[in-house]
Amino acid sequence: SEVRHVHTRAMRAHCGEALSEAELAACLSFVGSPAYSDHLVSREVHGAFVGGQLVGTASWLANGDDGETARIGSVFVDPMFGRLGIGGRLLGEIEARAAQFGFGQVGASATVNAVPFFERHGYAEASRGVKAFGPDCWLPVAFLRKRVTRPPRAGNGARGLAAH
């Protein structure tokens, strides 16, 4: 319920100018549906907490179409905690996870209002189109990509750090 709350608040606050009322209503309906739980379980979700309160999430999927590109599922930050760098830190975490799994590129599909956020973090817009967010929710989006650095593999001369 906390994840749904953060996603709903973020969508209402940030997507109003980018989406029609009908598109926003369809997305919010999907977030409130039982199917949204399955949607979330299908990806790796990371959370940001302030004082024990969930204030943001980011998710990614390790199933890029080309075997080289991981896909960002979402980045949401509660509007009360916006502009504090939480979204950027969450994005950095999921990029690092994708790189750890061997992906050299990360792709995102974002509503127009979120494009500047991704561009600030090194993403380049590749194209625009429409993407399904839920069964009855098709959104106009920008498709963005970014190269990420894979960690060095053992045995290639690189030294790893040991945890103590």
N, C-alpha and C positions, 0 to 999 in steps of 0.2 A: 504493500500500500504506500510505503514511503517513496518508492521509485515512481509509481504512478503519479503521486502528488507532485514530485519535482518535475516530471515530464509535462504534466498538465499546466503547472504554473509557468514553466519556461515557454511552452507553446503559446499560451495566451498572451504572454508579455512580448514575445519576440517575433511571432509569425503573423500577427495581425495585418501588417502592411504587405507581406509577401504572398499571403493566401487569401482567397475569397472566404466569405463567411461559411459557405457550404463546404469548402475544402477543410477549413479549420474544424468545423463541427464533425466532419467525418473522421478526422484524425483523433479528435478528443473522444469520440465514440469508440474508436478502436482501442485507445489507451485504457478506457474503462471496461473493456470486454475481457472475458476469460481467455480469448485467443491471444491477448497481449502477453500473458504469462508464457505461452509457448514461444512467442516471438522472442522474449527476453532470454529464455533458456537456450535458445539456438545460437547464442553468441556469448563471448566472454565479456562480462560487465564489471567495470571498476567503479567504485564510489569514492566521493570526497566527503569528509565529515568535519563539522565544526562543532565542538562541544557535544559530541555524540549525535548530532543531527545530520542526516543526509542532506547535502546541499548541491550535489552534482553527480552525474554519472557519465561514463563514456564506455562504448562497447565496440568490439571488433569481431570479425569473422575470419577464420583461417582458410577460407575457400575462394580465393581469387580465381577468376575465370581462366587465367593463363598460367597458374602455378607460381607466378612471380609476384602477383599483386594481392595483398591482403585488403580487406574491405572494412572501412569504418562503418559501424552500425549507427552510431549516434553520439552526440555530445550535448548534454543538457545541464544547465546550471540554473538553480533557483534564482529568479531575478533579484531577490533581496541580497544575494551574494555575488552579483555580477560585477565585472570590472575589477576583480581582485586577483586575477590570474588563475583562478581555479580551473576554468575550461582549458587553458593552455597547458596546465600541469597534467590534467587528465589526458589530454590529447598526446602529450609527450610520453606518458606511461603506456598508452596502447600502441603508439608507434614503436616504442622499445620492445614491447612484447611481440609485436609482429616481426621485428628484426630478429629477435631471439629464436623465433620459429623458422627463420631462414628466408623471410620475404624481403625483397630488395626495394619494393615499392608499395605504397599505401594509396588506395583510392577512396574517395568520399563522394557521396551524392548529397548535396545540401540545398536547402531552400535559399532563394536569392538573398535574404537577409543575413544568412550565415556565411556567405562567400567572403566578405572582408576578414572575418575571423580566421578562416582557413588560409587565406592569402597571407595574412600576418605571420602565419606559422609555416610558410614556405611552400604552400600548395599552389599549383597553377591550374587554371580552368582549362579543361580539354574540350568540353562541349556542353550543350544544354539539351534537356529533354524532359521526359516525364517518367516518374518511378512510382511503383506501388509501395505505399507505406502500410497498408492494411487491405483487407478484402474489398472495401468500398472507398478506399482513400488513395487516389492517384494525385501526385503532386508535381508541379513544375519544379525542376531542380537543375543545378549546375553540377556537372561531373568534374571532379578535381583529382589531381594526382601529385604525389611527392615521392622522391627517392629517399629511402632510409638506409642507414649504414648497418650492415650486418655485423654482428660481433665476430672477431677473429676465431677461426676454428683451431682447436688444439692440434699441435704438430706442424703448424705452418710458420713457426718461428716467433709467433706472438706470445707474449706472456700474459697469463690471466691473473686476476686478483684473487687472493684467498680470503675467505671470510673468517674472522676470529671472534 
